Amino acid sequence: MNHHHHHEDTHIEDHDSLSEKEKLGKLFQYWIKHNEDHVKTYLEWSKKADIEGLKDVISILEEASELTMSINKLFKEAKKRLL
């Protein structure tokens, strides 16, 4: 299983010169990208599940990708409100 995290981007607290607002902006940016990567993976595995005839699994993976995109919509709105 190939799964990589970019945790170095989450160590925002190490940047003492950034305001809390700037840190939040960076975190939202990181979370959005991270979630987009997960959506891509869910959809790739949905295709593999389709080949195996796993209709229930396909449905769950597609729902997970939709929910993750909904979370990103919230993060994008929150990031806008930081401006």
C-alpha positions in Angstrom: 0.0 0.0 0.0 1.4 3.3 -1.0 0.5 6.2 1.2 2.7 9.2 1.9 2.1 12.1 4.2 3.7 15.5 4.0 3.9 16.1 7.7 6.7 18.7 7.4 4.0 21.1 6.1 1.9 20.6 9.3 4.6 21.8 11.6 3.3 25.3 11.4 3.8 26.0 15.1 7.6 26.0 14.3 7.2 29.2 12.4 7.1 31.7 15.3 7.1 34.7 13.0 3.7 33.7 11.6 0.5 35.0 13.2 -2.1 32.5 14.2 -4.2 33.7 11.2 -1.2 33.0 8.8 -0.7 29.6 10.4 -4.4 28.7 9.8 -4.1 29.8 6.2 -1.2 27.5 5.7 -3.0 24.7 7.5 -6.1 25.1 5.3 -3.9 25.0 2.2 -2.2 21.8 3.4 -5.4 20.1 4.4 -7.1 20.9 1.1 -4.2 19.4 -0.9 -4.0 16.4 1.5 -7.7 15.8 1.0 -7.5 16.1 -2.8 -4.8 13.4 -2.7 -7.1 11.2 -0.7 -10.0 11.8 -3.1 -7.7 10.7 -6.0 -6.8 7.5 -4.1 -10.4 6.7 -3.3 -11.4 7.0 -6.9 -8.5 4.9 -8.1 -9.5 2.2 -5.7 -13.1 2.6 -6.7 -12.1 1.6 -10.3 -10.2 -1.4 -9.0 -13.2 -2.4 -6.9 -15.3 -2.1 -10.1 -13.0 -4.6 -11.9 -13.6 -7.0 -8.9 -17.3 -6.5 -9.1 -17.5 -4.9 -5.6 -20.5 -2.6 -6.2 -21.0 -1.9 -2.4 -17.4 -1.0 -2.0 -17.5 1.3 -5.1 -20.5 3.1 -3.6 -18.7 3.6 -0.2 -15.5 4.9 -1.9 -17.5 7.3 -4.0 -19.4 8.6 -1.0 -16.1 9.0 0.9 -14.7 11.1 -2.0 -17.8 13.2 -2.1 -17.7 13.8 1.7 -14.0 14.7 1.5 -14.7 17.2 -1.3 -17.5 18.7 0.9 -14.9 19.1 3.7 -12.6 20.9 1.3 -15.4 23.2 0.3 -15.7 24.2 4.0 -11.9 24.6 4.3 -11.8 26.8 1.2 -14.6 29.0 2.6 -12.8 29.2 6.0 -9.6 30.2 4.2 -11.4 33.0 2.3 -12.7 34.4 5.6 -9.1 34.7 6.8 -8.5 37.5 4.2 
